[in-house]
Amino acid sequence: MRKIIILTTLLLLVLLFSCSGDDPPEKDKIPPTTPKLISHLGDTGDDPIIVNGVTISLNDDNNGIDTVPDGNWIKVPWEKFVDNDLSHVKVYRYSESDPEPKLINTVPASEDYYLDQSSLVEREWYYYYIELYDASGNFSVSDTVSYAILAKSILSSPVEGETINQDTAKLCWERGDSQTNKFRILLWDNQTGDLVFSYPYYYTPNEEFPSPPEFPFPRLNPRPPSGQVFRWRIDAFDDDPEHNLEMGSESKERTLIIQ
């Protein structure tokens, strides 16, 4: 009798443990911390700004949603995500001419921005938001940011890699469209990446058929030695009174060499 009781007990224990693994684990139902997109904070060459008590010098990497030099595209960055069980990000876009939000892409949650390489229309305001998903399928929705691109300025001279006389050379470009008159001339030390010259330029010709904009190569201090390489670019801006915001574009970049 005692053996029967022991065998019965062992059998019940075996059945109990074999069945316990069939119960599904409790699923995570907590959505990720709400993601935050970074609005347009300003542009390369602007005066430093204060963000959360910290003084920041703006550049192409930290100034928020913006256009890029490589194409007529918009870069949409977001703040670093908090959670560690994240899966992917869904990116949505809409515009005033197409106000229904559309899913335009899905990217891994390891990314910290999305580059919209669609055929974007110049002077059209585009609005973006994201959905952040975790591994369990929970998601949170971000805030919305916006930007509008202008036609890019076209660099004409010096040509790429040209050796110039720094005392006589001029930086010349063509306007992307006839409505844009506000520009910024940017010059970097190509070796260090340091911005060495930034200048706002307003093009206000009086002639019916004006010459393209141009600007003398800046007199830098200390004077650059022969062989030093610089990188330059022309950014364009235009105010949009209806939105009380500024549209922008960045030309492609070129290098030049000091004679």
Secondary structure, 3 states (H helix, E strand, C coil): CHHHHHHHHHHHHHHHHHHHCCCCCCCCCCCCCCCCECCCCCCCCCCCEEECCEEECCCCCCCCCEEECCEEEEEEEECCCCCCCEEEEEEEEEECCCCCCEEEEEEECCCCEEEECCCCCCCCCEEEEEEEEECCCCEEECCCEEECECCCCEEEECCCCEEECCCCCEEEEECCCCCCCEEEEEEEECCCCCEEEEEEEECCCCCCCCCCCEEECCCCCCCCCCCCEEEEEEEEEEEECCCCEEEEEECCCEEEEEC
